Structures are given as C-alpha cells and as structure tokens.
C-alpha cells in the first residue's frame, strides 16, 4: 500500500495563510454588496437617523414599491429594451469581432499588417465626440432607434486582438487540410475556428454583454423617446429626479408634501441593475478566467 507523502509543515502553513487571506479578501469584497442589499431593504428614516447597517433594523420594501409602483410598466419596458440590446448586440458584436480577428490571424491575408495597424491606431487616437456624433446621426441615421444602442459598441479593437490570439494558436495544418478538402475561408471559420475557440468567444461575449447591459451614455446622447430608454438610463433618471427633489432644486411648493427615500433608492437602483448579471456571472466565470489566462503560460 502506497501512502501519500505528507506536505512539509512550512508548505502547509503557507497554504493555510493563503486560504485565510483569500477568505478575508472575499469577505471584504462581499461586505459592500451585503450593505447595499441591507440599506435597500431598510426604512429611509432609519438610514437617516442611524446610518448604514449590515442588518436592516427596520425592514421594509417601500423603496422597491416606490420604484416599481410609480413606474412599473416603464421599468419592465426598459428591462425589455436592455435585454434586447444585450442579446442582439452581443451576438452581432461577436460575429463582427470574431470574423475580423479570424481574418487577421491568417498570415497570408493581403495588407494584414496595415489593417492591424489602422485598428490599433483607433485605440490611441480618435476624431472626437462631435465628429463621431455627426457620423452616427447624419450618416447612419441611428438617432432615436435601437441601433443607436447597439451599433456604436459593436466592435472593440481590444476584444478583436484578444480573439486573434486564440485563432492564431490554432494549428495552421487544420486550415490547410480543410482547404485541400475544398473548404473556403468562411467554412473554415464557422466549422473549425469557432468551435476550437469557445473559451475565447465566451470571454469576449461576457465583456460585450456587460458593456451593453451597463450602458446608459449612448441613450443620453442619442435617445429622446422614453419608450426606448434602457434600464440603466431609466433608473439614472429616477435617481436624478429623487436627488433633485430631496436637495431642494425643485421649487418648495412642488415638493413640500413629498418625502422620497433618497438614500435607499440609490441602493435599490444598484440592486435592480446588477441583479441579473450577478446571477448570470457564476455560470460563465470559469470561462472568463480561462480566457483571461489564455496565453499567459506556454509549454
């Protein structure tokens, strides 16, 4: 019978110290989230009197009732807009980015280095906000459309270069064998390259999904129709209105009889915004970690 060799005491001590440190760090990261949840479920007067607490002293759902009852239909519509642009924006972005990355991974592509240089150049220099806005509105005509919430973020050069690394690591002999069998480049991309780069696609897809889900700035720039407000921008407006009334910027007569949960609204808005992503993240975290670490260690 073979007995497993015991770890030296020094190695075990280092392991336990590492576990303790990681555990404490995890608790430190979890604490703000628990505080946000607690404050969002606490009565506003209790927060004003005693400040934030990790355990709700006066439990209430009034803040969530205020948000959903005052504008429940609008919030559901905004949720729908955000889910739509997140799903279709992520799919479209992955297609465009992966096709560009695959093309630049082919060493025989003509002007390959020139295209890569031009792409990289846009990371360092840009035309500016005003020319970009004019092109989007006057050339593409996307103002007050869902396209304004999808198209401006559809291509990321950084994500493209990340995916190119994945495609470049695929053995060229696979592509050559497919070419000999009569496959064109699109068939090679769709049938061979994409299945071998699932980790990279999931990593980049998560980045795009988070970008679309959290975006409110493009709605501020391009959207005037309230029916097209994404969730983040709609909640941003609620929070701005609450802060305006609470700070006295609204005339006294208009706000004299209004008592709004200003502090708890901030926390409730945060939970409504990050809730779906928080539940989704554990399912794709392992792919995200694998994707970030790809290429860090070479055999």
C-alpha positions in Angstrom: 0.0 0.0 0.0 1.4 3.4 -1.0 0.9 6.2 1.4 0.7 9.8 0.2 3.7 11.8 1.3 2.8 14.5 3.8 3.4 18.1 2.9 6.2 19.7 4.9 4.9 21.9 7.7 6.2 25.1 6.0 4.2 24.3 2.8 1.1 23.6 4.8 1.5 26.8 6.8 1.8 28.8 3.5 -1.3 27.1 2.2 -3.4 27.9 5.3 -2.2 31.5 5.3 -3.2 31.8 1.6 -6.6 30.3 2.3 -7.2 32.7 5.3 -6.0 35.7 3.2 -8.3 34.8 0.3 -11.2 34.2 2.7 -10.8 37.6 4.3 -10.4 39.2 0.9 -13.6 37.5 -0.2 -15.4 38.8 2.9 -14.1 42.3 2.2 -15.5 42.1 -1.3 -18.8 40.7 -0.1 -19.4 43.3 2.6 -20.3 46.2 0.3 -22.7 44.1 -1.6 -24.4 43.0 1.6 -24.5 46.6 2.8 -26.2 47.7 -0.4 -28.8 44.9 -0.1 -29.4 45.8 3.6 -29.8 49.6 3.0 -32.2 49.0 0.1 -34.4 47.0 2.5 -34.2 49.5 5.3 -36.7 52.3 6.0 -35.4 55.7 4.9 -35.9 57.4 8.3 -33.8 54.7 9.9 -31.0 55.2 7.5 -31.2 59.0 8.0 -31.1 58.5 11.8 -28.5 55.7 12.3 -26.7 55.5 9.0 -25.9 52.3 7.1 -26.1 48.9 8.8 -25.3 45.4 7.6 -28.6 44.1 9.0 -31.8 46.0 8.4 -33.1 47.4 11.7 -36.4 48.4 10.2 -37.2 46.0 7.4 -39.3 47.4 4.6 -39.9 47.0 0.8 -41.2 50.6 0.5 -38.3 51.6 -1.7 -38.9 48.8 -4.2 -42.6 49.5 -4.1 -41.9 53.2 -4.9 -39.7 52.3 -7.9 -42.0 49.6 -9.4 -45.4 51.1 -8.5 -44.6 54.6 -9.6 -43.1 53.4 -12.9 -43.6 49.6 -13.0 -44.6 49.4 -16.7 -41.8 51.7 -17.8 -39.2 49.7 -15.9 -40.4 46.5 -17.4 -40.3 48.1 -20.8 -36.8 49.4 -20.1 -35.8 45.9 -18.9 -37.0 44.6 -22.3 -35.0 47.2 -24.2 -31.9 46.3 -22.2 -32.3 42.6 -22.7 -32.9 43.1 -26.4 -29.8 45.2 -27.0 -27.7 43.0 -24.7 -28.7 39.8 -26.5 -28.6 41.0 -30.1 -25.7 43.4 -29.5 -23.6 40.7 -28.0 -24.4 38.2 -30.8 -23.7 40.9 -33.5 -20.5 42.1 -31.8 -19.2 38.5 -31.5 -19.8 37.9 -35.2 -18.2 41.1 -36.4 -15.3 40.8 -33.9 -14.6 37.1 -34.5 -14.7 37.5 -38.3 -12.2 40.4 -38.2 -10.0 38.5 -35.7 -10.0 35.3 -37.8 -9.1 37.3 -40.9 -6.2 39.0 -39.2 -5.0 35.6 -37.9 -4.4 34.3 -41.4 -0.8 35.2 -42.2 -1.4 35.1 -46.0 -4.0 37.9 -45.8 -3.0 40.8 -48.0 -2.4 44.0 -46.2 -2.8 42.2 -42.9 -0.3 44.3 -41.0 -1.8 47.5 -42.4 -5.3 46.6 -41.3 -4.0 45.7 -37.8 -2.1 49.0 -37.6 -5.2 51.0 -38.6 -7.2 49.1 -36.0 -4.6 49.7 -33.3 -4.4 53.4 -34.3 -8.0 54.0 -33.3 -7.3 52.9 -29.7 -4.7 55.6 -29.4 -6.3 58.4 -31.4 -9.9 59.3 -32.2 -11.7 62.0 -34.1 -13.5 63.3 -31.1 -17.1 63.3 -29.8 -18.6 65.9 -32.2 -17.4 64.2 -35.5 -18.4 60.8 -34.1 -21.9 62.1 -33.2 -22.3 63.7 -36.7 -21.4 60.5 -38.4 -23.7 58.4 -36.3 -26.7 60.8 -36.7 -26.3 62.2 -40.2 -24.6 59.3 -42.0 -26.0 56.3 -40.3 -29.3 58.0 -39.1 -29.5 56.0 -35.9 -30.8 58.7 -33.6 -33.9 57.6 -31.6 -33.5 54.0 -32.8 -32.4 50.8 -31.1 -29.5 50.8 -33.5 -28.1 53.8 -31.5 -27.7 51.5 -28.5 -26.1 48.6 -30.5 -24.0 49.8 -33.4 -21.6 52.3 -31.7 -20.4 49.5 -29.4 -20.5 46.6 -31.9 -16.7 46.4 -32.5 -13.9 46.6 -29.9 -10.4 46.6 -31.2 -9.1 45.2 -27.9 -11.5 42.3 -28.0 -10.6 41.7 -31.6 -6.9 41.4 -30.8 -7.8 39.1 -27.9 -9.7 36.8 -30.2 -7.0 36.9 -32.8 -4.6 35.4 -30.2 -7.0 32.4 -29.9 -7.3 31.9 -33.7 -3.6 32.3 -34.2 -2.9 29.5 -31.7 -4.9 27.0 -33.8 -2.6 24.8 -35.9 -2.3 26.0 -39.5 -2.3 22.4 -40.7 -6.0 22.2 -39.8 -6.8 25.1 -42.1 -4.6 23.7 -44.8 -6.3 20.3 -44.6 -9.7 21.9 -44.8 -8.6 23.9 -47.9 -7.4 20.7 -49.6 -10.8 19.2 -48.9 -12.4 22.2 -50.7 -13.5 24.4 -47.8 -13.5 28.1 -48.3 -12.4 30.6 -45.5 -15.9 31.1 -44.2 -16.4 27.4 -43.8 -13.1 27.1 -42.0 -14.1 30.0 -39.8 -17.5 28.6 -39.0 -16.8 24.9 -38.8 -13.2 24.7 -37.4 -12.1 28.0 -35.9 -15.2 28.9 -33.9 -15.6 25.5 -32.2 -12.0 25.5 -31.2 -12.2 29.0 -29.6 -15.3 28.6 -27.4 -13.5 29.8 -24.3 -12.3 33.0 -26.1 -15.8 33.6 -27.6 -17.4 33.2 -24.1 -14.8 35.5 -22.6 -15.3 38.3 -25.2 -19.1 37.7 -25.2 -19.2 38.3 -21.4 -17.3 41.5 -21.9 -19.7 42.7 -24.6 -22.7 41.6 -22.6 -21.6 43.6 -19.6 -20.9 46.6 -21.8 -24.3 46.6 -23.3 -26.1 45.9 -20.0 -24.4 48.7 -18.2 -24.6 51.3 -20.9 -26.6 54.4 -20.3 -24.4 57.0 -22.0 -25.5 56.2 -25.6 -29.1 56.6 -24.5 -28.2 60.0 -23.1 -26.6 61.0 -26.4 -29.0 59.5 -28.9 -32.4 58.7 -27.4 -35.2 61.1 -26.8 -38.1 58.6 -26.9 -38.9 57.3 -23.4 -40.1 54.0 -24.8 -36.5 53.3 -26.0 -34.8 54.0 -22.7 -32.6 51.1 -21.5 -32.9 50.1 -17.9 -29.7 51.9 -16.7 -30.7 55.2 -18.2 -34.2 55.0 -16.9 -33.0 54.3 -13.4 -30.5 57.1 -13.7 -33.4 59.4 -14.4 -35.3 58.2 -11.4 -32.3 58.7 -9.2 -31.7 62.2 -10.6 -35.3 63.2 -10.0 -35.2 61.9 -6.4 -31.9 63.7 -5.7 -33.3 66.9 -7.3 -36.4 66.9 -5.1 -34.5 65.9 -2.0 -31.8 68.6 -2.5 -34.4 71.4 -2.9 -33.7 72.1 -6.5 -37.4 71.6 -7.2 -39.5 74.6 -6.1 -40.8 74.3 -2.5 -44.4 74.4 -3.5 -44.0 71.4 -5.8 -42.1 69.3 -3.3 -43.4 70.4 0.0 -45.6 67.3 0.6 -43.2 64.8 -1.0 -40.9 62.6 1.1 -38.7 60.4 -1.0 -36.4 57.6 0.0 -33.3 59.2 -1.5 -30.6 57.1 0.1 -32.4 53.7 -0.1 -33.4 54.5 -3.7 -29.7 54.6 -4.7 -29.1 51.1 -3.2 -32.3 49.7 -4.7 -31.4 51.0 -8.1 -28.0 49.4 -7.8 -29.6 46.0 -6.9 -32.1 46.2 -9.8 -29.3 47.0 -12.2 -26.7 44.4 -11.1 -29.1 41.6 -10.1 -29.5 39.7 -13.4 -25.7 40.0 -14.2 -24.9 38.9 -10.7 -26.9 35.7 -11.1 -25.5 35.1 -14.6 -21.9 35.6 -13.8 -21.2 32.4 -11.8 -22.2 30.3 -14.8 -19.7 31.9 -17.1 -16.9 32.8 -14.6 -14.8 29.8 -15.3 -14.7 30.5 -19.0 -13.9 34.1 -18.2 -10.9 33.1 -16.1 -9.7 30.6 -18.7 -10.0 33.3 -21.3 -8.0 35.9 -19.4 -5.3 33.4 -18.5 -5.0 32.1 -22.1 -1.6 32.6 -23.4 -0.2 33.5 -20.0 1.6 30.2 -19.7 3.2 28.5 -22.7 4.5 25.0 -22.8 
